[in-house]
């Protein structure tokens, strides 16, 4: 049994909140660079190069990539041989978010109640997804999610008879309805299967897969490639102003489901698709 003081979790999450908001992950930076070279629309190309300039400035000057520094979504894969000491894990996670957003001068966008709308002033609480796994290490992924793209996400409770064509139509409908509001070029996370809440979780987890990597399931890989091609033929383009770069990737995750259902969730993310990872 390995003991980890929760203060270590707090410190790591603080650092990851800042890192994710200041610096784009290498896979996203490479995808944007490649897209800028291939974009056929002069205006679209200009927008993509401006986005790349913005990323360089944010990284060099240590300022946020985007003014919407998101709600902190945190995924923790915790080895079953780990024992936390020194306090409650949830409290430690939220303390890390509080420190990251205050010390990193990141915008505080969380309200304590969805109706009364009083700002918590430190961007807490976070949304925490906890997964027990084998081993004695802890993998922490911090994925701040801005709500320009989050608001464009959808859940579709399809019938089994809708099949894979129904899944395709659901994804294309969500992207078409989002249009420029999701700050394209976007990354499209898709969750298929499970239950109402499970497919939504899967769609958010799908956003964490590096751009350019595909599912190991052959039909899912084909689905990802087909959807990306179709999305980029919509003409929405960078910033919604036209072009062939509407999405940089479509990532699909699947899960077993009930005989009577075919849940599909589409979690759209903007061109920064922020996430930072550390293993302790």
DAWOVEN-V364163 format. One record per residue. N is the residue number from 1. PHI is phi in whole degrees, 0 to 359 (999 if undefined). PSI is psi in degrees with one decimal (999 if undefined). OMEGA is omega in degrees with one decimal (* if undefined). Layout:
# DAWOVEN-V364163
n:phi:psi:omega
N:PHI:PSI:OMEGA
N:PHI:PSI:OMEGA
This chain:
# DAWOVEN-V364163
n:phi:psi:omega
1:999:128.2:179.1
2:257:130.1:178.5
3:263:133.5:176.7
4:232:122.6:176.3
5:288:135.5:-175.5
6:296:-16.1:176.8
7:297:-29.7:176.9
8:292:-38.4:175.6
9:298:-45.1:178.9
10:303:-47.5:-176.8
11:294:-41.5:180.0
12:295:-44.2:-178.9
13:293:-37.7:175.2
14:303:-48.7:-178.5
15:294:-39.6:-178.8
16:290:-33.7:176.2
17:300:-43.5:179.8
18:290:-46.7:-178.9
19:301:-46.5:-177.1
20:296:-31.4:-178.3
21:273:-19.2:-179.1
22:264:-32.9:-170.0
23:230:131.9:177.2
24:284:144.0:177.7
25:295:149.0:-175.6
26:303:-37.2:-178.6
27:294:-38.3:179.0
28:290:-41.1:178.7
29:298:-43.2:179.0
30:296:-40.4:-179.6
31:295:-40.0:178.5
32:293:-40.7:177.4
33:299:-44.9:-179.8
34:295:-40.6:-179.8
35:295:-38.8:-179.7
36:298:-36.9:-179.6
37:288:-27.3:-175.9
38:263:-13.9:-175.9
39:299:131.4:-176.6
40:271:-23.5:179.9
41:275:125.6:177.8
42:303:-41.6:178.4
43:293:-42.8:177.9
44:299:-41.3:178.2
45:297:-43.0:179.1
46:300:-41.7:179.4
47:296:-43.8:-178.9
48:297:-41.5:178.5
49:291:-31.6:175.1
50:293:-38.4:176.1
51:298:-41.1:178.8
52:295:-39.0:175.6
53:298:-42.3:179.2
54:299:-40.7:179.9
55:295:-40.6:178.8
56:295:-41.9:179.8
57:295:-44.7:-180.0
58:300:-43.7:-178.1
59:291:-43.5:-177.0
60:287:-37.4:-177.9
61:268:-3.2:-179.9
62:56:58.0:175.5
63:229:161.1:-176.1
64:297:142.4:175.9
65:299:-38.5:-177.9
66:223:149.5:-179.5
67:293:-27.3:174.3
68:274:97.5:-177.6
69:273:11.2:164.3
70:77:173.4:168.3
71:265:133.2:-174.4
72:287:116.4:174.5
73:252:125.7:-172.2
74:234:128.7:176.3
75:251:128.2:178.6
76:235:120.1:172.7
77:259:108.3:-170.4
78:250:120.8:178.1
79:299:139.2:-176.9
80:292:-12.2:177.6
81:265:16.1:177.6
82:259:134.8:173.8
83:239:122.5:-179.9
84:273:138.5:178.9
85:233:162.3:172.4
86:91:5.3:178.5
87:144:-175.9:-179.3
88:280:137.2:-179.3
89:298:-43.8:-179.3
90:299:-41.0:177.7
91:296:-40.1:179.8
92:295:-39.3:177.8
93:298:-48.9:-178.7
94:293:-31.3:175.9
95:293:-37.7:176.1
96:297:-41.6:177.3
97:296:-44.5:179.7
98:302:-47.1:-179.0
99:293:-41.5:-179.4
100:298:-43.2:-176.5
101:282:-26.7:177.1
102:275:-48.6:-179.3
103:289:-27.2:179.8
104:271:1.5:-179.6
105:54:47.3:178.9
106:262:145.5:-175.8
107:297:135.7:178.9
108:265:113.0:-169.7
109:241:6.6:-174.4
110:262:133.4:175.1
111:254:146.7:-172.7
112:289:-27.0:179.9
113:222:136.5:-175.0
114:293:-18.3:179.7
115:257:-43.9:-177.5
116:285:-26.7:168.1
117:63:40.2:175.5
118:266:123.5:-175.8
119:293:136.0:178.7
120:284:-14.5:174.4
121:70:7.4:175.4
122:216:12.1:177.8
123:67:16.2:172.9
124:260:158.4:1.3
125:277:160.9:174.2
126:277:167.6:168.9
127:260:116.9:-172.7
128:248:126.2:173.7
129:248:121.9:-172.1
130:242:125.6:-178.2
131:233:116.9:173.8
132:285:134.1:179.6
133:224:177.0:177.4
134:287:157.6:172.0
135:101:-169.9:-176.5
136:231:28.1:176.9
137:243:168.3:179.1
138:231:122.1:176.0
139:258:122.8:-177.5
140:244:125.9:174.9
141:240:122.5:176.8
142:254:122.6:-176.2
143:231:85.1:179.1
144:297:131.9:-175.1
145:241:112.1:174.8
146:287:154.5:-172.3
147:264:-1.0:170.7
148:298:-45.2:178.4
149:275:-36.6:-178.8
150:302:-39.0:-179.5
151:294:-17.3:-179.0
152:268:1.0:-176.1
153:279:156.6:-172.0
154:218:154.5:169.1
155:237:132.3:178.6
156:239:124.1:176.5
157:262:87.0:-175.9
158:279:164.8:172.4
159:271:149.4:178.2
160:306:-34.4:-179.1
161:294:-18.8:178.6
162:294:-30.0:173.6
163:57:-159.5:-174.9
164:292:-29.1:177.4
165:293:-35.4:175.9
166:295:-37.9:177.0
167:297:-46.0:179.3
168:301:-46.6:-178.9
169:297:-37.4:179.2
170:296:-46.0:-178.8
171:295:-46.6:-178.6
172:294:-34.3:176.3
173:295:-45.8:-179.5
174:299:-44.0:-178.8
175:292:-42.8:179.4
176:298:-43.5:179.1
177:294:-33.1:180.0
178:291:-41.1:178.9
179:51:-130.4:-178.1
180:281:-11.6:-172.3
181:291:-18.6:-179.6
182:267:11.0:178.6
183:57:58.8:178.6
184:293:156.5:10.9
185:286:138.4:-172.4
186:250:165.2:166.4
187:249:132.6:-175.2
188:250:114.2:176.0
189:264:131.5:-177.2
190:234:130.0:174.1
191:245:129.8:-178.6
192:233:124.6:177.3
193:108:-169.7:-178.4
194:71:-135.2:179.3
195:235:-175.2:179.3
196:309:-50.4:-176.2
197:280:-30.0:-177.7
198:292:-41.1:-179.2
199:294:-32.9:177.5
200:293:-41.6:177.4
201:297:-42.6:179.1
202:299:-41.2:-177.5
203:295:-34.3:177.8
204:286:-38.5:177.3
205:296:-32.5:-179.7
206:298:-28.7:179.6
207:294:-18.7:-177.1
208:279:-15.2:-179.7
209:291:134.3:-179.8
210:304:139.1:177.7
211:299:132.9:-179.2
212:101:-17.7:175.7
213:268:141.4:-177.9
214:242:165.1:175.6
215:301:148.4:176.3
216:280:-10.7:177.5
217:275:123.5:-169.9
218:300:-45.2:-177.2
219:290:-29.7:177.7
220:289:-41.1:176.1
221:301:-45.2:178.3
222:297:-38.1:178.1
223:296:-44.2:178.9
224:300:-46.0:-178.2
225:294:-42.2:-179.7
226:295:-43.6:-179.1
227:294:-40.0:178.7
228:298:-43.2:179.3
229:298:-45.0:-178.4
230:292:-39.1:178.5
231:297:-39.7:-178.9
232:284:-8.3:173.9
233:267:-1.9:179.8
234:289:-22.8:-179.4
235:82:5.1:179.5
236:300:-51.5:172.4
237:72:177.0:-179.8
238:303:129.5:-179.1
239:61:12.0:179.9
240:76:16.9:-175.5
241:255:17.6:175.2
242:99:145.0:178.9
243:142:-177.0:-176.7
244:256:5.9:-179.7
245:245:81.9:175.8
246:266:-36.2:178.0
247:227:147.5:176.2
248:265:-24.7:-179.2
249:196:152.0:167.4
250:236:116.3:-178.7
251:247:126.4:-176.0
252:242:132.0:171.5
253:240:141.6:-179.9
254:240:162.6:-179.4
255:206:148.7:176.4
256:305:150.9:-178.7
257:218:179.6:-178.1
258:282:152.7:-179.0
259:299:-21.6:-174.6
260:261:3.3:-173.7
261:223:163.6:173.7
262:213:75.5:-179.5
263:288:139.7:177.8
264:224:128.5:175.2
265:239:142.4:178.4
266:236:110.7:178.1
267:252:108.0:-176.2
268:270:139.2:176.1
269:234:145.8:-178.4
270:290:-174.9:-172.3
271:292:-12.4:180.0
272:269:-31.0:176.1
273:41:59.8:-170.5
274:291:134.0:170.6
275:195:144.4:176.9
276:222:143.9:-170.7
277:230:144.2:171.7
278:211:146.0:176.7
279:245:131.1:178.0
280:236:999:*
